[in-house]
């Protein structure tokens, strides 16, 4: 894995990372990508959020988009945009 771009986003208290990963078999899972990012970036795994793994057509490479947050609390607040759904498909209100 190699990091292509690192961009600081102070408004959201995170670093946005783009990386390229090469593999021999299947596209790696989010957890595998996160573990490799932890080795490259001195950070805790719980502060990294893998947003996208986009395979490059015709090759054994993928482009990875990930965020490195300053704290777990900030990550939970910012990434809490989707409300959990009930079995009937209705959105619930987490504050209730």
N, C-alpha and C positions, 0 to 999 in steps of 0.2 A: 504494500500500500504506500502511496505517496500523496502528500498534501499538495493540491493544486493552488488553493486560495484560502486565506484566513482573513476574515473581515470583522472588525469590531463593530458592534451595534450597541452603543452606550444607552440608547433609549430603552431597549429591552434587556439590558444587562446581560448580554451574551456575546459570544464569538461565533460567527457563522463560518462553517468549514465546508470546503469542497475538496474531495479527494478522489483518487483513481485507485481502484483495486483490481488486481489480476488474480484469477483462480483457475484451477485445472478441471474441476468437475462442475458442480451446480453453483448457481449464484449464492453467495454466503447469506446467512440470516442476519437480522438486525443485531442479535447478540454477538455473533462472530465479528461483525464490523465494529461494534462498540469496543470489544476486547482489543482489536488491533489499533483503534484510535487511542485507547488508554496507554498502549505501549509507545505510541508516537508523541502524544501530548501529555505532559505531566499534569494529569487531572484524575479525579475520582470517576469511576464508571457511572455512578448514579447521577452525575451532573451532565452527562452526555445524552442527547436525544437524537437518534438517527431518524431523519425525516423521510429520506428517499434513497433507494438503491435502484439506479436506472441502468439496465444492461445496455452495452453498446452492441448494436446489431452486427452479427458476423464475427464477433471476437469474444474472447474470454476475459472481458474487462467490464467494469461497471463504474459509473460515476455516482459518488455518494454525497448526499447533503446531510449535514449534521449540525447541531447547535451545542455549544458548551456554555452552560449557565453558571452564574456566580454562586448560586445557592439552590438547594432543593426547593425551598419555599418559593423563590421567584419562578422557578420552572413550573411548579404546580399552578401558580397564579396565572401565568401567561398562557400556558398550554391547556387551560381548563375552558376551552371555547365550546366544546361539544357537551351537551347535556346527556346523561345516561338515559336510555330508553327502557320502558317497561316491556313486559312480554307482549302486550297488545300493540307496541310500536309507538306509543305516545311518549313525548318527552317529559321527564320528571324535573321538578325544581329542586336542586340540591340544597337550597337554603331552608326548605320546609322540613 
